[in-house]
Amino acid sequence: MHIDVLDFAPAARRAGLFARLRGAVAHRIAERRAYNRVFDELLKLDRREMDELGIGPADFDAIARGTYRR
């Protein structure tokens, strides 16, 4: 009995696709956890601390996403 290696190519592609999808989901979950951690810390700041840093509540989203620019 001869089994051609090409017979397994579609299954290998599906497995690779699943691995990439799983990695993408894991990456997105890690990003969201980091965002939530930073955002929660920013919520703990009082007005005086925000004034010293030169930020306001409207800046929290951009800071947590890492896109904040002064």
Stockholm file with secondary structure:
# STOCKHOLM 1.0

chainA/1-70         MHIDVLDFAPAARRAGLFARLRGAVAHRIAERRAYNRVFDELLKLDRREMDELGIGPADFDAIARGTYRR
#=GR chainA/1-70 SS CCCCGGGGHHHHHHHHHHHHHHHHHHHHHHHHHHHHHHHHHHHTCCHHHHHHHTCCGGGHHHHHHTCCCC
#=GC SS_cons        CCCCGGGGHHHHHHHHHHHHHHHHHHHHHHHHHHHHHHHHHHHTCCHHHHHHHTCCGGGHHHHHHTCCCC
//
